[in-house]
Amino acid sequence: MRSTPKPRDHHHENFDRIERLDRKLANLGIKIRKDEDSWKVTGEVFDETTLFALYKLVNKKVISSMGGSISTGKEANVFFAGRISISGEETGAAAKIYRIRTGNFTAMSEYILGDPRFSNIRHTHKDIIFAWTKKEYSNLSRIQDAGISGPEPFAFDRNILIMEFLGENGIPYPQMRQHLPGIPEERYAESIGLIRDLYQKARLIHGDLSEYNILTGPGGLVLIDMAQAVTPEHPKAYSFLLRDIKNINRFFATKCETTDERELFRSIVGEEFFEI
């Protein structure tokens, strides 16, 4: 009597696919260092979907190498990446990888599902995270066009965003909470100016602005973490704007005199103001 072959274990099939992608990346010069927890292929960051997206970005010559970790946030890990310039030289870049398994689906949905630019996406976990990555790329492009200081976006694929590395000699610029150069009153005015320029020039509201996602570079303050930023058409846009102002006022309250948050709100939105 012939025995019925046992079905292949799904876990092993998935692991085999990951191993094949890992080998393909190695053939292209990208070695995932499995000896470090943050780089484990079977861990939170480098799953099959992420490795496939990474493979495509390398194959398209968007990036040429991957380095160590820059930061670990609530939703994503950021790594050093190498990028070949038009002149043929390798320059530094940053690869932001949104974690598919542990991304906060509920929090992301609040910002995406009310954004008219992303009204047609499916509400699955993976689709939300892919849209989240695309949204950050779109928002960063928008602030670049408006002349607002932030990282230049280069490309994205699925849950990976490749963008400009903000730092010098491999050292990232510090967060504003870590280093506040110069006169506090001037940095406060500059912070409020970023909120105003975002709204008036880029037609965006950051939505999660604080001392954690403003960097202090040599040329002034720099905005980061733009995935959740929404347009004024979002149903919660003005609530997000007021919260951004409150967060900046809270941070500077012990450092210098601040302006009333609702007065700032009215000065930013102008004639569009209505009570919230």
ABEGO torsion letter per residue (X at the ends): XBBBBBBBBAAAAAAAAAAAAAAAAAAAGBBBBAABAAABAABAABBAAAAAAAAAAAAAGABABBBBBABBBAABBBBBBBBBBAAGBBBBBBBBBBBAAABBAAAAAAAAAABAAAAABBABAAAAAAAAAAAAAAAAAAAAAAGBBBBBBABBBEABBBBBBBEBGGBBBBBAAABBBEBAAAAAAAAAAAAAAAAAAAGBBAGABBAAABBBBAAEBBBBGAAABBBAABAAAAAAAAAAAAAAAAAAAAABBBBBAAAAAAAAAEAABBBX
